[in-house]
Amino acid sequence: MANLRSSVLTRVAALSLSVAFLSGPASGASTPVTVGPGVANCVWLKVKARGSGYELRLDSAGLGPKRTITAECYMQLVWMAADADHPHGQYGGPLLCPVDFENWAASPMDQSFTSTALLDGNTIAVDDYLTFTNAAGDIIQGYGTHRVLIAVDPKTQAFKKATFQTMGGEMIDGSHYALTPADVIGGYTATGSSVTADKVPQPAKDLVAASPCP
């Protein structure tokens, strides 16, 4: 019985060794690609926001109808070099959105994207206060945590793509459904990706004509 048990253990050990040998270390595993500072400078993003919540009645009488608001805006990322508070630099830029069917506007500085670059070159904005508007006069406004993920060519380190993501957003303050007088409270998300300049509406380009970007 002891010999049988020893034989079984020996075969199990041999099988485990052969599996480990066959699987081996991930010799072809890719290592994370480090994104250089300022790689996404002047890159255009198309960002779509969607807010969902309820009207807050003017006299605090209760919640009104549920409202869904969407907005489609653009943003040109601007790189700011490292300083004592941001050792890996910053990315930021105003949101460029339609405010009615004829006009566009850039969000004020205190309602624009302001983020901190991380060691890996990606960027994070924690509790950033943003305002999105659409041509119908609806407004999504509030605090959110957002990040921009930047992809580069692993060989040349040249920029390939940027992706805008929301980790959490609260629709408060001036969030508004244009057809009713009540403000809207709820949550929102914003997602987006980089686009070439020829895909950006001219009114959005005109709003940043004086920026340092070409």
Secondary structure, 3 states (H helix, E strand, C coil): CHHHHHHHHHHHHHHHHHHHHHHCCCCCCCCCCCCCCCCCCCCEEEEEEEEEEEEECCCCCCEEEEEEEEEEEEEECEEECCCCCCCCCEEEECCEEECCCCCEEECCHHHCEEEEECCCCCEEEEEEEEEEECCCCCEEEEEEEEEEEEEECCCCCCEEEEEEEEEEEEECCCCECCCCCCEEEEEEEEEEEEECHHHCCHHHHHHCCCCCCC
